[in-house]
Amino acid sequence: MIRPAIKPGLRSGQKKENSKNMTHTNRARIRVDISGDWQAYTPTIPDGATVMGTVTVGHGITGALIRWEKDGTYSQVIEGSVRRLDGRKIAAAMGTSGRPTSVPDGRRVNIFLDPDSIATAKVIGDGKIGEGIRRALAKAKGDT
């Protein structure tokens, strides 16, 4: 049996010679203003949410920025319409992404916790598990 010749595909990192570079205007850019007038964009906020300021998405679509108390996710609200947002982009826009800068000589440690311990650590740490663990350890050590 004779098999037809198979043309090899492109390897990782190779581009087609006739392909055009993709261009865009960064339509996924997010800007956050924590002192923004959120009431200019919506008269009410959904139950279970906290207002964080205003957020501008893409090409100037601005609305109120809220954080859901239940799961810590972010959304944009415009005239009562709610749109989920990428929390990583919000954190980056607010300058809160990455390692905490207030932990001298700290290092990353992975631990396993049951759901009740996670919930307790979040309460102690104002929504941040790591901060809750640090506060609980400081209290147990007598540093508070």
N, C-alpha and C positions, 0 to 999 in steps of 0.2 A: 504494500500500500504506500503510495506516495502522498506525503502531506504537503499542503501549500506552504510557502514561506510566510512566516509571521513577522510583521514589522515590529521591532521592539518599541515599547512605550517610552515616555520621557522618564528619566531618573529624577529623584528628588533634587530640587534646586534648579533644574533645567527649565528653560522657557521655550515655547514655540517661537520660531523665528519671525513668524508673521503676526504674533499676538501683540495687542496694544496694551500699554500700561493702563491699569484702572485708575481713574482719578475720581475723587469725591471731595466734598467740602466739609468733611468731618461732621456729618449730620447726627452722629451719636454723642457729640460733645454735651456735657452737662455743666452748668454753672449754678452755684448755690449762694444765696445771700441770706445769712441767718438773721439779719435785721430787716429783711424785706417786708413790705406791707402785704401780707397774705390776704387780708380782707378785700383788697382791690380785685382779687381773682375769684373769690368764693365767699358767700356770706356765712356759710356753716361748714363745720368739720364733722366727718362721720364719728359715731360713737366708737370708743376704743382706740382713738388716735390722738397723737400729740403734735401740735404745730411746731415745725422746726424753722420756718422762714419761707422763702420763695425759692423756686428752682426754674431754670430756663433750660429747655431741652432743644437740641437741634438748631433750627433756624429761627430762634426767637420765640418759641412757644413757652410762655411763662405761666406759672400757677403756684398755688400754695404747696409747700413741701410738708408732708406729714410722715410720722413714724408710727407704725402700728404697735401698740403696747403688747399685744399677744405674742408676736413672733419677731419683732424688731425690724421688719421690712419697711421700705420706704415707698411712698406713692406721691403722685402729683394730683392735685385737685383743682379743677377749673369748673366753676359754676355747678358744683355738685357731682361732676363726672370724675371718676377715679381711674388713674392710670398707674400701674405698677412700674417701679423703676429698679434698675440694677444697683444693688446696695454697694457693690465694689466701686462703681463710678461715683456714687454719692459720697462715700468715704474718701475717695481720692479728691473730689472737689472740695470737701470740707477740710482736707488735710489731716484726716484721722486714720488713714490706712497705714499698714506696716506695723512694726514692733512698737510697743509703748516706749516712749523716750524717758519715762520717769523711773525705770527700773535699772539702777546702777549694777553693773556686773551681772546682769540677768542673762539667762540662756533659755532656749526653748526646751520644754519637757513635755512629752506626750503622756497623758494619763487616761484611764478609763473610769467613767463615773456613771452611776445609775441615774435615771431621770429625776428622782427626788433630789439627789445631791446637786445636779446641774441647776435645777430650779432654785434651790437654796443659795447656791453660789451666785446666781444672777441677781437675786434679791439683795444679798449682802454687797455685791459689787455694782449696784445700780445698773444692771443689765449686762455687765461684763463678767463672764465666768472667771477669767484669770484674776481680775481685781478682787472678786469675792473670795477666791481661794487665798490670795495674799492677805486680805483683811482678816480672814478667819485664822490663819496661821499666826499673824501678828498678835491677835487677841489671845490665842492659846499660849503664846510665848510670853504674854504680859507686856507687849510693847505699845498698847493703845492707851 
